[in-house]
């Protein structure tokens, strides 16, 4: 969308009861900037717009590792779907499976998914702030700790999983250094005689290497996002590439030249109505401020009707029981036949 916040402000100036709200002595950006942030938060809060989808950077399963901090990922609001690909397979097309995304799951050491694949997914995934993921401790060896004991040490070798015949038995790929920084390995190689260490409160993207090491580690933002998967990958086996899709967090407005991206032009009238409602909220006059709730409710009602056009499309996603709801002879337990008979086994 090429429409800027300045154009929204210019439109609102035509409303006699709103103009005084925008012309606050000594201020140029407020309260318009805050009102638009509030409007955008309301607009994107609870609906998975297609224009707001984005693909997360891919990551690869690592030996015995459940949590994966992703360098540079700071804009994820929630996960919507995903797949995983057996990336090193020579088959064409490469084998793949659904990834079931959800809100939360417990840290675990289990390497098998109980019973059978749940909803035809080989993996489950949820996001967490990087600060809530687990990290290894360099030099701790296999003494159990937050990383489940799979820690790098002097001389540890990290093999690039891409192109490997089997998942390499690498140590955990993320550690917390002695200064409290969260580090993720970004260049494979051999650890040196000393641990990687970044400066105190190092900025995300800062790199560090230990003494004599050929590996490179990168600092990730504690407030950025990472992924927890289940089950925990085995020590060796397939290398799964995770391709997840999510919704972006609402943009923050810093100046009037900023556009309404990612909102598309067809939704501009609805966002404008929400913006005008928020301006009523910031009026110093009680009678003008009282218009906020009515205007906000009308704007949201109009927006919900506009969203309904997307809901007319058929949803391909489905839940499939892992096993039959009945047991006994003739039932193909866990065998998904199709949407016409989702519980497995021959119809009776």
HELIX and SHEET records of a PDB file:
HELIX    1   1 UNK A    5  UNK A   12  1                                   8    
HELIX    2   2 UNK A   16  UNK A   22  1                                   7    
HELIX    3   3 UNK A   32  UNK A   44  1                                  13    
HELIX    4   4 UNK A   50  UNK A   52  5                                   3    
HELIX    5   5 UNK A  130  UNK A  132  5                                   3    
HELIX    6   6 UNK A  265  UNK A  267  5                                   3    
HELIX    7   7 UNK A  268  UNK A  281  1                                  14    
HELIX    8   8 UNK A  286  UNK A  289  1                                   4    
HELIX    9   9 UNK A  291  UNK A  307  1                                  17    
HELIX   10  10 UNK A  310  UNK A  312  5                                   3    
SHEET    1   A 3 UNK A  53  UNK A  55  0                                        
SHEET    2   A 3 UNK A 240  UNK A 248 -1                                        
SHEET    3   A 3 UNK A  59  UNK A  60 -1                                        
SHEET    1   B 7 UNK A  53  UNK A  55  0                                        
SHEET    2   B 7 UNK A 240  UNK A 248 -1                                        
SHEET    3   B 7 UNK A  76  UNK A  86 -1                                        
SHEET    4   B 7 UNK A  96  UNK A 101 -1                                        
SHEET    5   B 7 UNK A 121  UNK A 129  1                                        
SHEET    6   B 7 UNK A 225  UNK A 230 -1                                        
SHEET    7   B 7 UNK A  67  UNK A  69 -1                                        
SHEET    1   C 4 UNK A 174  UNK A 176  0                                        
SHEET    2   C 4 UNK A 182  UNK A 187 -1                                        
SHEET    3   C 4 UNK A 216  UNK A 219 -1                                        
SHEET    4   C 4 UNK A 207  UNK A 208 -1                                        
END                                                                             
